[in-house]
């Protein structure tokens, strides 16, 4: 419910929000998150405490509010950001640079590593650099290795004592908009002509191993995420606000095209531990929760607030060895509940992240929002 959502106005347009990952055995909900800003005179990387869930009222409502722990200036717009571990954050800038920051326990943020990928002519400079601190393998948009997409190029970096890199120059004739890992040796990219591509890191060539494509008008795809348990299921979001579900085991077109937002979809995320739930956010100021769990009717009442009723969506009929709610060919399982979690629409919702029962999102209205009881 909306009373579980706390807002913080931050005087910055927020382009990225990310929860700090929890230790493997942690039982508590996430407590810290990072934000990155864009389109401001002074862009910043900021670390926030999500607030004290213990500050609940008599009726259990949540009164805590995020508060700033520390921040640091960032050169250029924050184009993407990801925690590598409990302390390190990797950030991609509109200036063509990649920076790693370390958040110390005494709530200071230090610059750990800075790398120029593109000079002012747009070409890549791939200078090897010895690092004073050992950096394990990491990835932007994922956490296994490390990718950055600059226009039509893919750069793959693996951080060890020496920094090595391989580059797929002119990997795509169109602009790459997002990249994520499919599995350890394969990555997914989406581009400006409606294509989803798989790249195999074991192949020493500048060609994708598979290409999937939207039919008809080649609507640009802006975001991509893969199902955390069934890696053949991939979700993408497009410039037209549509949500596309793909089964990369078969065919070259989406399994489902679902009407979603009224403007560009900026991010799509499966819930990492409960992937029957998916979240999308858009330029139109909305953030949608897609629920394909079977017992939708037993869900708490907050799902029915904020305006969208249960929708019945038809999926393409197909044979599958593993039945997923996202690929179901049984009409009785095609029930999907869609809820706008922001009833009073704002300016563009540029980013969201979900971990455990907690959701964080950032907007062009210079505000960040935290819901710490998403499934309460």
Secondary structure, DSSP 8 states (H G I E B T S, - for coil): -GGGEEEEE-SS-EEEEEE----TT--S---EEEEEE-SSSS-EEEEEE---TT-B-TTS-B----EEEEEEE-SS-EEEEEESSSSEEEEEETTSEEEEEEE-TTS-EEEEEEEE-B-TTS-B-----B-SS-----BTTBSSSEEEEETTEEEEEEESSBEEEEEETT--SS-EEEEEEEETTEEEEEETTSEEEEEETTS-SSS-SEEEE-SSS---EEEEEE-SS-TTEEEEEETT--EEEEETTS-SS-SEEE---SS-EEEEEE-SS-TTEEEEEETTS-EEEEE--TTGGGS-GGGGSSS--EEE--------SS--GGG---GGG-EEEEEES-SS--S-EEEEEEETTEEEEEETTSEEEEES-TT-
